[in-house]
Amino acid sequence: GQSLEQPSEVTAVEGAIVQINCTYQTSGFYGLSWYQQHDGGAPTFLSYNALDGLEETGRFSSFLSRSDSYGYLLLQELQMKDSASYFCAALSGAGSYQLTFGKGTKLSVIP
Amino acid sequence: EADIYQTPRYLVIGTGKKITLECSQTMGHDKMYWYQQDPGMELHLIHYSYGVNSTEKGDLSSESTVSRIRTEHFPLTLESARPSHTSQYLCASSEHQGQGPYGYTFGSGTRLTVV
């Protein structure tokens, strides 16, 4: 089956940098995505890594190592509004692509 | 503005009732999905569609059914609601079958409570 592991909670200080790790076990793996979800809100797409390496989008960066089945989301210059849950999701399948989500990491940004 | 809409936002119904959760998108996406999410938990895929008249069940066993008669509309129906169906239901769409660089666009969800 498909499974993704990520820490359940992370706390960081405003202005700091935080890294949220994700390890995955999937068959037919294509790539790793990250989504942000505020309490009571809908998940919002942040990034997608199909190839090894770092993808940067503003204050957010995402990294993938296919050989290690590992990725991370890096958030820089943390702001209070970054407090949310962050989900890694693996895209996999053979002819029928599906996105499997991790359990999510609840990030709390404190002053 | 292109978006994806779900109604109702909140729903409380009695056991045994039939309900339909609505989902519509204005982006012309072929791929649409229904996920179920309990509070603080991961999203589980329950149904998906790759186009009109195409529907498939996801990984999570569900007693719901879906239909895709029009590209923009992907309703989910529970024939007989039970308390175990209490959850949040999220609809999503994507342009690419492999998700591509833009990811899934999610609706705001329907929070269903069955009493």
Chai-1 contact restraints between the chains, C-beta under 6 A:
chainA,res_idxA,chainB,res_idxB,connection_type,confidence,min_distance_angstrom,max_distance_angstrom,comment,restraint_id
A,S33,B,G103,contact,1.0,0.0,6.0,A-B,restraint_1
A,A42,B,F106,contact,1.0,0.0,6.0,A-B,restraint_2
A,A42,B,S108,contact,1.0,0.0,6.0,A-B,restraint_3
A,A42,B,G109,contact,1.0,0.0,6.0,A-B,restraint_4
A,P43,B,F106,contact,1.0,0.0,6.0,A-B,restraint_5
A,F45,B,G103,contact,1.0,0.0,6.0,A-B,restraint_6
A,Y48,B,P101,contact,1.0,0.0,6.0,A-B,restraint_7
A,L91,B,Q99,contact,1.0,0.0,6.0,A-B,restraint_8
A,Y97,B,Q97,contact,1.0,0.0,6.0,A-B,restraint_9
A,Y97,B,G98,contact,1.0,0.0,6.0,A-B,restraint_10
A,F101,B,E42,contact,1.0,0.0,6.0,A-B,restraint_11
A,F101,B,L43,contact,1.0,0.0,6.0,A-B,restraint_12
A,K103,B,E42,contact,1.0,0.0,6.0,A-B,restraint_13
